[in-house]
């Protein structure tokens, strides 16, 4: 069986930056084991699969090289890019049905796409989970718990300087560990995302993390519109808005390759 595949650099306006995702449009679902094997073979942070519904909407699933996840931002942005740029979708918005509920993507200004995701505000905690300090090799000012563990630092320089020990960080019993701090050069805040427990030691640009980061920084900074920058080696920018119980995230996407895979 031949399947189409695209690789898209999400949250970037140029190739070789942002977060690469593989996208496999399907006409019907493959077995989960097959999709997991494809994701492992791709060896990217995420591979997205989507299937059309009779009503013109879509179902979507995401796989890291190791596990299926319940929410992924950059691979959803990449999937919308494929639909709009390569598969002739012309609607005002794309609706993806996922394990995290309906996710909407629309075309924004300057060629960007906007994700509409559920907000997942974090709450403060005081205890350092096992493996955290040895894993980060640094001590954050504050800890916040959501789907991921958020570690707040004083400066962007501290976040950029982190060199985590993944053998320890994998012991932290959260999906992932996010490091964040106030930003500079036009960014309101910066972050990095470490997910060894889901097979992604460091994710370049993580949309799902911002469903937790945006509520925190919106409250801390007293503003609803935020420019976020993920300061991984590839780096990427997101233009975000907290809108009630939803987080809007806008970014660019560019196609790196398209082809076929044999299954």
N, C-alpha and C positions, 0 to 999 in steps of 0.2 A: 504494500500500500504506500502510495506517495502522498505526503502531506505538505501543504505550503508552510513556510516559516519565514518570519521577518525578525531582524534584530534592530532594535531602535534604541538610540541614546536619549533617555528621558531627562527632563529638567536641564536641557542644554540646547543652545542654538547652533552648535557645531559638532561634528563628529569627534570621537575620542575624548569626550568630557561627559559630565552628568552620569547617569546610571544606566548601563545597558540592560535591556530586557529582551528575551525571546518571546515572540507572539505566534501562536499556532491557531489560526481560525479552523474550526471544525464544523461539519454538518450534523454530527451527533457525537455524544460522549464516547471517548475511549475508556477502557478499564483504567482505574486509578493507578494500578501498578505500571501500566504502559506510559501514562503521563508522567509518573515519577521517574521512570527510566529515561524518558526524553529529557526531563529537566536535569537529571544527573549527567547525561551525555552533553548537554549544552554547557553545563558548569558555569552558569551565570547566577547572580543572586536570585532571580526569579524567571520562570517561564510561565506565561499566561496562556490559557486555553479559553476560547469562548465559542458558544453555540447559539445560533439565532432561535428566537421564539416566534410562534405564529403571529404575535401582535406587533412584530417589528422591534421588540426589545431583545436583550441578550442575557444569557447566563454566563458567568465567568468563574474560573478557578485559577489558583496560583500555586506553583510548586517551587520551592528552593531545591538545590541538589539533594537535600536530605528529607524534607517533609512538605506536606501541604499546609498552607497558612490560610488564616481566615480573612486577612485584609492586606492588600498591597497597593500602594499608591503609584509608584513609578511604572509598574507593569500594566496598571489600568490606563494610565496616561498613554503608554506605548500602544495598547490595544485600540484606544480611541484614535490615535494617530494613524494606525493601519487602516481602520475603517474609513476615516475621512480622506486620507491621502491615496490609498491604494485600492480600496474595495467599493468606492462610489457611494458611500453613505452621505446623504444630503439633508438629513433632519436637523432641527434646531439643537437637539441634544440627544445623546446616546444614554440609554438606561441599561446598566448592567445589574443583574440580580446575583447576589453573592451570599456567602455565609454570614456576612455582616450587614445584610439588608440591601436595599436598592442604592446604587451608586450612580450619580449622574455626571456626565461630562459634556461640556459645551465649548464652542469656539469663542475665544476671547479676542482682545485687541492684539495687534502686532504679531499675529500668527500664533499666539499662544492658545493652549487649551486649559479649561478650568475644571478641576475635580470638585465635586460636592460630596463630602464624606461626613460621617457622624463625628461629633466632638467627643473626645474621651478624656475629660479633665483628670489630672492626677491629684493625689492627696499626700500631705507630708507624712513621712515616717522618720523615726529616730534611730532605730537599730540598723547597723550595717550588716547586710546579709553575708553569710559565709562565702568567702572567695572574692568579695568585692575589692577590699583594699589591696590585697596581694595581686588581684587581677589588674586593677587600674594603675597600681604603683603610684597612687596619688590619693589625697583625701579631699572629697568634695565639701563645699560649705553646707549643702542641703541635699536631702534625699526626698524624692517624690515617687509615689507608686501609682502606676496605672497598669495597662497591659505590659508595659516595659518599666524598668527602673530608671528614673531620671536622676542624674547626678549634676547638680548645679555648681559651677565654678565661678570664681570672681572675674576671670579675664579670658578673652579669646586665646591669648598666648598659652594659657594652661591647657586648654582643650586641644589646641594644635600640637602641643608637646607630648601628649599621651602616647605611650608605647605599651599597650596592654599585654599582659601575659595571659594568653587564651586558655592555657591549661588550668589556671585558677578562675578566670572569668566564666568559664563554662559551668562552674559550680553554682553560680548565682541563679536562684530559682525564679527567674523571670524570663519571658521570651527573649529579651535583649536588654542591653545596658546602653543608655543614651547619656552622653556628656554634653552639656550646654553652658553657654555664658553669653553676656552681652556682646553684640557685634561691633563692627567698625566698617568704615568705607561704604556707608549707606545701608548696611545690614543692621536690622534691629537686634537680631540674635544669631548665634552660630550653634552648630551641633556636630556631633559625630555619633555613629550608630554601630554598636558591636553586638553581633548575634551568633556567637559560636554554637549556642544550643540548637539553632535551626540551620546550621551548616553555612552560615555567612559570617566569617570572622569580622570583616568590616564592610558595611554596605555603603556605596558611594553617596547616594542621595535617596532618602527614605520618606516617601509621602506619608505612610501610615504613622510614622513617628510624630509627624506634625499635627496629627489629630489630638495628641497629648501636649505637645510643646506650645502650640498656638494658644489654647486656653490659658496655660500658665503665664506666658509672656504677655498676652493681652491684658490680663489682670495686673501683672506686675508693672507694666509700662503705661497702663491706662489708655490703650489705643486698640482699635479693632482691626486696623489694616497694618500688616506687618511684612517686612521684607526679611526673609530667612535665607541663610546661607549654610549649607553643609560643607564643612571644611575638610573633607577627605582628600586623598591625593588627586582624584578626578574633579572634585568640587561640583557644586550646582546651586542654583538659586530658585527660590519659590516665592511668589507673591501671594500672601495669605490674607484671609479675612475670617474673623470669628463672627458668625451670623447665628446667634441663638445657640441651638444645640447642633449646629452644623459648622464645619470648617471648609472654606473654599480655598483651593490651592491652584495657582496658575503657573504654567511653565511651558517652555518650548520642548519640542521633540524633533529628532532628525533620524531618518532611516540610514542605517549602516549597511545592511545587506538584505536581500530577499532571495529565496530559493526553495528547494524541496528537500524533505527528509524521507528516508525509506524506513518504514516500520514493519 
